[in-house]
Amino acid sequence: MRDFPDTIYAIQHVAFEDLGSLEDTFYQLGFRVRYFEAGIDDLTKAYEHKGLTIILGGPIGVNETKDYPFIQKEIDLLKVRLNNNLPTIGICLGAQLIAHALSAKVYAGSNKEIGWSKLTLSNEISNPLNLLQNIDVLHWHGDTFDLPKNAKLLASTEAYPNQAFSIGKHILALQFHIEASADSMEKWLIGHTCELRHADINIGKLREDNQTFAPQLEPAANQIIKNFMLSLTN
């Protein structure tokens, strides 16, 4: 990775949703990590970054530009980034932003999907998510999106058929939280308490499931990211 920028830029939409287990993966690969706070920082540098930029999740939606004008600025910058085929990963809201920037419709799903469950992986040749076969991942979303033009569908669930897609080897969009870690769930439970209670989610069970499933997810997520970074340099 000698000619690849040595810093990963990560855009946060809420402070407690960070890179989770993926941060250590990037450090292991020799990268530095720099965070940008959406709504506070100027995101131009992050979206023009020639290296990998990761757009993280958050409780707001891509269609809330009237209440949160910075989202439109993000979308405009992201359109340019994707058009230039710069390496980009979107997680949850980040995936929805990528879909929207690629002219796909983003809209409310039939119900909240919050909790741990398995994905149905597509039969796409060399699916980068194949390591998640029979592994539960964390879902935490109420919106969904149509598949953008020229995108390859990678994963689905029964309630949300478009869970992940890729475009070429540079763009990866994940509706689920591949970054979930065993030691960081409590800050999510605190930060999202209003949403959890409104959706009638059993907080104790969600905490317990995290301790069960996150340790299984972390090594698979680690290898998926390593493979993705390797593909960018070959």
N, C-alpha and C positions, 0 to 999 in steps of 0.2 A: 504493500500500500504506500510506496514511497512517494508517488506523485499525487496522492489523494490528500485533501486538507485534513489536518490532524485534530480538528475540533468538530464535535457534533453540536448542532444548535437545536435546542428544544423549546418549543413555544407552549407555555402554560396558560390555561384559561381559568384555573383555580389553583391556589398554592399547594394544596395537598395532593393533587394529581400530577405526579412527577414521572420520571422514567422508571421508577420502581426497580425491579430486578435487572432491567436492561442497563442501568447505569454502570453496575459492576462489570457487565459484559463489555461495554465500550472501554472501560479502564483496562480490562484484561487484554484488549486488542491494541492498546497503546494510544487511545484517543482521549482527548479532554472533552468536557461537557460544559456548555454555556447555556443558561436558561434565559429566556425572554418572557416577560409578563404581558400578555395581551391586555389591551385596554390601558396600559400604563407606559410600556416601552414602545419606542419606534421599532416596528417589526421589519422595516425595509431591509436592514442588514441580514436578518435571519432568512427572509424570503429570497434574497439575492445571493445567498451563500452558495458557493460552488460545490461544497461538500454536502453531507447528509443533513437535512433539516427534518425534524420530527414534530408533527403537530399533535398535541395531546388533547385529552378530553376536557369536558366541562359541562355544567348544568344548563347552559344556554343553547339555543338552536340557531342554525344558519339563516333562518327566516326572520330572526328578531333584530333586523338591522335598524329598525326605527328606534327601538329602545336602546340598542347597543351599536351605535354607528361605526365603531372600530371594526366590527365584523365585515362590513362592506369593504373597508380598506384591506382587510386580510384577504378577502375573496379576490379583489383586484390584483393584489400582489401574487397570490397563488396562481391565478390564471396565467400570468407571465412566466412564473416558475415552471409550471407544468408544460407550457408551450415550448420552453427551452429544454425540457426533458432533464431537469436537474433532480438528483436523487432525493426522494421524499417519501416519508412514511407518515400516514395519518392513523390515529387511534381514536375510536369512538367519534366524538365531535370532529376530530381531525379527518377521519374517513368521510364524514358527511360533507365537510368543507371541500375535500377533493372531488367528491361526486358532483357537488353543486358547481364548482369551478369548471367542471367538464360538461356542464349543461344538462346534467341528469337531475331529475326531480327529487327533492328531499321533503319528507312529509311525516306526520305522526303515524306511528304504527298502531296496530289493533289493541295492543296492551303493553304495559311496561314489562320489559324482560330484564329482571334483576336477579342474579344468582349464578350458581355454577352449573354448567351442563356441557355435554359434548356437542361438537360440531359434526355436520355431515360434509365431508370433504368431496370436492368435485373430482372427476376423473381426468382433470387437466394434466397433460404430460409434464413431469417435473414440477408438480405442485409444491411450492416452497413451504406449505403448511402440512405436508405429509407427516411430519414428526408429531403432529397433534392428534393423530389417529388414536381413538379410545382414551383421550385425555380431556378431562373437564377444564373448561376455561371460564373466566368471569365475564358475565354479561351485565351491563348497567346502562340501559338506554330505553328511550321511548319513541325515538324517531328512527326512520329508515330511509332508504333511497333506492331509486331505480339504478340499474347497472349502466354506467356510462358507455358510450360508443367505443368500440375497440378494446374494451376491458375484458379480462378473463376472470370469470367467476371462480373463486377458490374454495368457498365454504358457505354453508347455509345452516339455519335451524328451521324447525317447523313453523315457528311464528314469524321469523324474519329470513326470507330466502336469500337475501343479499347480505352476507356477513363479512365477506372479504373479497377483494379483487386486486388484480395487478394489471399494469400496463407496461409492457416491455420488462426490462430488468431494473428500471429506476424508480418505479412508482408502486407502492404497496399500501393498500387501504384496508384497515381492520376495524370492523364495528365492535368487536369484543376487546377485552383488556388483556393483551398478551403480556403486559408489564406487571401484572398483579403479583405481589410477593407475600410471603407468609408473615412478615413482620411489620407490614404497613397498613393493614386493613382497618385498624382502630380509628385512624384519622379520617378514613372514608366514612366510617359509621357515624362519627361525630359531625363531619362536614355535611353529610347528606341526610341527617336525621329527619328533617321535615319531609323530604321526598319519600324516605323509607316508611314513615308512619302513614303518609297519605296513600301509599301503594299497599299498605297492610303487609309489609315484609316482616318476617320473623327475624329480628336483629340477632338474637342468640344463635339461631341456626345458621345464619349467614356467616357469623364469626366462626362457628364450629366448622362449617364447610370450607372456609378459607384455610384453616389449619390442616384440613385433610387434603385439599386439592392443590393448593399453591405450591407445596414442595414438589409435586409431580409436574406441575406446569413449568417451573423455573428452569430446569435443565433443558427441556425441549425448546422453550423460548430463547434461551441462551444460544443454542445451536442454530436456530432459525435465523437469528440476527447475525451470527457469524457467517452463515452461508450467504445471506443477503449482502453483507459487506464484501465478501470475497467475490461475489458476482459483479460488483461495481468496479472492481479493479482488473477484471479479466477481459 
